[in-house]
């Protein structure tokens, strides 16, 4: 067994409770980076951009209004999987709005020239 057996058990318990994938459940259980900018437990490196900078540049000031968007990338062989999770939406109407938004975004992405490598 690994030294992180209890953490993995907590991740799997969260997966079964919420239906999240492993990476999303793990990410939600990791501690937030320390405010001093030092590398904290569970973080490989300090984030390149602060939360405040992202909020300032995207206008996403109110998580209750926009929900919480989590993006992760995982190497899979010679490819990379990108997982996007949009949670904590305010209402079914908001969920429908974002479902349409992300559907349009994916359709546009499918027709764009994205470099393969």
N, C-alpha and C positions, 0 to 999 in steps of 0.2 A: 504494500500500500504506500501511497505517497504521503508526504508530510502535510498536505493540504486536504486530507480526506474529509475532515469535518466541514471545510468550506465548500468542497464539491457536493457534499450531501445537502448543504443549505441551498446551493444553486439548483440542484435537482428537485428539491422540495418546492422551491419557488416556481420552477418550470411546470411542475404538475399542478400547482395551485393556480397559476396565471395563464398557462398555455404559451409562455414566451419560449423562444429558442434559447439554447445554452448561453450564447454570447450576450444576449440581451439580459437574461437573468443574472449572469455573472457581473455584468457591468453595473447593474442596479445595486448589487451587494458590495461592490468595491467602495472603499472610502473616498470621499471627495479629496482633491489635491489640497494640501495645506495652503492657506492664504499667503504665506510668505514667499511662495514660488518655489520652495524646495521640493525635491522629489519625495513623495510620501509613500506609505505602504500600499502595495498593489499597483503603483504607477511605475511604468518602465522609465518614462521621462516626463519632464514638465511639459504641459500643453504649450504649443507654439503661440496660441492666441488666447487671451483671457476671455472669460464669460462676458465681462463688461464690454469689451471691444466688439464681440460678436453681437451682443444686444444693441449696441450703439449703431453698428453698421447695417443691421438687418431690420431694425425697428421693432424687434420682438421684445418689447418691454414687459408684456403681461402674459405669463404662461397660462393663466386661467382663460385668457381670450384665444390664444393660438395653440394651446396644448404643448406637449413636449415632444420634440423631434430628436430621435437618436439615430445616428448613422454609424455603422461599423463595417470594416472590411476585413475579410479573412482569406488568406491564400488557400486555394484549392487546386492542387497540382500546379499546372502552368498558368492557371487563370486566377482571378480574384473574385470572390463573392462579396457583393455589397448588400447589406441588410439595412433597411430603413424602417424604423418603427415610429409611428405617430400616436402618442398616447395622451391620456388625460384631457380629452376634448370635452368642451363644456356641455354639449347636448347632441342628440341624434341629428339635428339640423346641421350643426357644425361638422359632425362626422361626414355627413353627405356632401357638404361643401368641399371638404378636404379630399374625399374619395374622388370627386370629379376633378379637382385640381391636380392630384397626383396622377390620375388617369390621363389627363391632357399632357402632363409633363412627360410621362412614359411614352406616349404616342409620338410626341415631338422628338424625344431622344432616339426612338427607333428609326426615324427618318434622317437623323443627323449624321454627319461624318465624324464618328468617334474613332480615334486611332486605335488600331487593334493591338499595338504593342508599344 
